[in-house]
Amino acid sequence: MRIEVDLDLCQGHGMCEMEAPDIFESGRDSVKILDPQPDSSHSADVERAVRYCPTQALRIVEE
């Protein structure tokens, strides 16, 4: 799995960091992906982060 963020959509709400703090770090206006290819132990947290992103700026790419 790979995580991608559309920085044009991201507004830095921080929902992703609340759901997966080991993977995301939110800033004032955007998010930083700390681990763009997390292992399967983080998949549930990442899926919740993508689902709850208010601007739908995140997506999971299956490889």
N, C-alpha and C positions, 0 to 999 in steps of 0.2 A: 504494500500500500504506500502511496505517496500522497502528501497533502499539498494542495495549491491554494493560494489566496489571491483574490482579485483586489489589488490595493486601490483601484478606482471605486470599488464598492465599500470597502472596509471603512468604518467610521470609529473604530476603537472602543466599541461598547464593552468589550472584555468578557463576554459570555464564554468565548472559547477558553480563555484562561481559567475561568471558574470551573469549567467542565474537565479540562485537561491541563493543569498547571505545569506538568513536566514537558509538555509539547509546545504550548503557546505562551507568549509574553505580550500583553497588550500595552500599547503606548497611548499617547493622547489622541492620535488620529488614525492609528493603524496597528497592526499586529505583526509580531516577529515569530516565525516558526522556528522553534529551537531544535526540533528534530523532524525534518521533512519526510523521513522514511522510518517511522516508528515500528517497532516489532509488534507482533500480534497481541502482546499483553496490554497494549494501550488502545486496541481497536475499539472497544466499547466507549471509552472516554472520548476518543476522536470522533466517533460517529455521533455522539451526543453534542459535541462542540459544533459540528457541521449542521446538525439538525436545528440547534437553538440559535444559530447566528442570525441576528435580526435583519441583516442586509443580504444574507445568502452569499457572502463573499468567499466562503470556504467550499472546497470540494475534495473528495477522495478519488484518486485515480488508482484503479487496481492494476497491478503489473503482473 
